[in-house]
């Protein structure tokens, strides 16, 4: 993939990532990940000090699948709508894929219509091409704060 095509594919991947979460299409969101993926949410303080303890760790796609099934059928959490805003996308080719960095903001709106800032941070991702499209191999969500107003139920 050329540099321009790679960046366009990376931006499309991030746009699809946000849209599928925001539209509550979490089963389709799973399609954006490789089987051997890893999804982690880490506070900035831990990341900056090389402290490995994440807030959330899903070490492969089966754990992500289980998390979505749990959300749909078992977990009790604050029902809400998510809205992701992603900016500052940077792409660096690497091997058979790329490293992607981007800033994000997530707002949540309650079913009563009250919106609030939920999370701010950055993504540091590793992606590769599979079947003609990019998929996440390593999704690292770095939160600017270790505290979020509610539990993290839906993906960031």
N, C-alpha and C positions, 0 to 999 in steps of 0.2 A: 504494500500500500504506500502510495506517495505521502509526503508530509501533509499536504492539504487534505487529501482523502482520509488520512488517519485522524486528523483533527476533527473533520466533519463527522466521521463515524463515532468518535469518542463523545462529541457533543450530542449526537443522536442517542447514544447509549444512556448518557446522563439524563437527557430529556425523557426518554422512555422510562427510566428508573423512577423519576419523580412523578410522571403522569400515572404510572401503574399504582403507585402508593396512594397518590392523591385521589384517584378514581376508585379506590378500594378493590383493585384487581390484583390482589396479592398472589393468587395462584399464577397469574401471568407474569408477575414480578419475578417469580422463581426462575422463569425461562431465561432471565438475563445473567444467570450464574452458571459457571462450569460445575460439574459434579464434584470436583476436588477443591471447591472454593473454600474460603474462610471469610467470615463476616465478623468484624469486631467493632465495638464502641468503646472508646478509651477517653478519659478526661485529658485535657491538654496538659495539666500538671503532671500526670503519670507519664504521658508520652514524652514530654520535654526532659524528664528525669530518667528516662529509660526504665521506668517501672512497668512491668508487664501486666499488671492486674487490670483487666478490662471490666467495664460495667456489664457488657454482654459479649459472649463468645459463642459463635456457631462455627465449629471447625470444618463443616462440610455441608453439602446441599441437603443431605438427609435431615440434619438438625434444623436447617431452615424450613424444610417441609413440615417437620413436626411442630415447629413454632407457629406456622400458619394454621395448621389443623387445630392446635390448642386455642389460638385466637378465635377461630370460627366456632368451636364446640365446647371448650372447657373454661377458658379464662373469663374472669369478670374484670372489666376495666372501664374507664371513662369513655363512653362512646363519643366519637368526635369525627370531624373532617380534618384532613391534613392539607396543607398547602406548602409546597417546597419552592424556594427561589434559589437558583444555582447561578453563580457568576464566577468570573475570573478563571475560566477553564484553561489549564496548561497541559500540553501533551508532549511526552518525550518517548520516541520509539525505543524499544528495548527487546532484543531477541525476536521471538515470534509474535510480539504484541507491543504493549506500551505501558508507561506509567502515566496516570492522569491525576492531576491535582485540581481541586475546585473549592470555592467557598460555598457554604449553604446556610440558609435560614429556613426553619420550619415553624409555621404558625399552626395552631390548632383552634378549631371552632367547635364549640359544644353544640349539642342538638338544640339548645335554647338560643343559639345564635351569637353567643359571646366568643369573640376571638381574642387570642393572646399569643404572644411570642412563646414558643416552646423550647427551641434549641437553636444554637448558633455554633458554627464550627467550620471544619474543612474536611474534604474527602481526600484521601491518599490511596489510590487504587492501582492495582495491576490488572491488566486485561490482556486477552489473547483472542486471536481469530479462531472461530469454530464454525464450520458450516457456512462460511462466507460472511459472518457477522462477528462483532466483538462481544465477548462475555467477560464478566468479572471473575477473576481468579482469587484476588485478595481485595476485599472491601474494608478499608480502615476508615472509620468515622471518628474524627477527633473533635470532641466537644470543648468549646471554650470554657465551660464551667462543669464541675462535677455534679452540680445540682440542677435538676430539671423540675418544673412545677408539679408534674404527675409522673406516675410510673411510665416507663418506655414500653408501650404495648405494641404499637405498629412500628415498622422499620423507619429508621431515619435516613 
